[in-house]
Amino acid sequence: MPLHESRPTMHIPGTTTHTIAPRPGHRGHEGTLRYLKAGAGAPLVLLHTVRTQAEHFRLLIPLIADHYTVYALDLPGMGYSEIVPGASYDEPAMRAGVERLLTELDLHDVTLVGESMGAVLALTTAADLPERVRRVVAVNAYDFPDGIARSGLLARVVVGGVLAPGVGPVIAGVEPRAVFRRILQGGLGDKRALREDYVDELLQVGSRPGYPTVARGVYQALPSLIAARSRYPEVKAPVHLVYGEMDWSRPSDREADKKLLPAADFTQVPQAGHFIALERPDVLADLLTSPA
C-alpha cells in the first residue's frame, strides 16, 4: 500500500500482506489491490461483504489455513486497496478485481468463498473463469432489492441519505461510531459477535481520503448485483449456498437463487444473520474442511 496510507490496526496470526500492481497500460483505470495470504494447500479465495475488508475473515482464516492456501482480498477501493478517482464499483468492475487476483497469481483449482456482495462476485467469477474455479461457497448472496436497508429503520435512513442527490457524498463521509455499530449489528443474530477492535479498523478505513465516494458507489451498485443473478446458471463448478436464518434475504429470495442453481447444495444456519463469518466461522470452516 502507498507509504502515506494508514495501516491496519489488527493482524490475523499466520497472515502476510501482499499487493497486486495495476496491469501495464491500465494505470488510471485500476488500482493496486491488497490481499492477505496464509496457510498451505489448494488455493481458497475469500471475498468480503459490503463496507468491510479482508479482516472480515479474521476468525475464519485460522480455522482453514491448515487445509488451504488462503487469499483474502480487499476488493477494489475497499480496505487498503487503492482508491482510483472516477472508478466504478458496479459488479463487473468488482469482478474484474477478483479476476486479477486469480490470473495475476495464476491460481487454479480455486475454491471461491464470498459473503454478501462477495458471494455474488464468487459466482460471477466462476462463470467467467471455469478453468480456474473448482468450487464456490456463496454465503448470504447480496442480490435482492433494498439490501442492507432491510437491516432496520436506522439503516434505511442512513443508506437513503447516502444515496440522496446533493447531500449523499456528505452523509457518506460521516460515520458516528454508535450509528455505524448499530447498523452492523443489524446483520447479526448474536450482537456480541461485532468486536470493538473490528469496528475501530472499519472506521479507520472509512477515514481514508476518497473512501466516502467508494462507500456511496458500492451502495449505488446494488442494481448491478441484482442483475448479475442472470449469470448464475453459467456456473459450471459445484456451488454451496449458505444463508443465515436471520439474513436480510427473504425465503423467496433464497428460493429464487436455488432455482437458478438447481444442483447447488443448501445450508441454513440457525439464529445467524448476514455476517456469518463474524458470528459462526466454525460453520463455514466445517463446510470447507469436511470431506466432500
Beta strands, then each sheet from edge to edge (+ up, - down):
strand 1: 16-20
strand 2: 33-39
strand 3: 42-47
strand 4: 68-73
strand 5: 110-115
strand 6: 133-139
strand 7: 239-244
strand 8: 265-269
sheet 1: 1+ 2- 4+ 3+ 5+ 6+ 7+ 8+
end
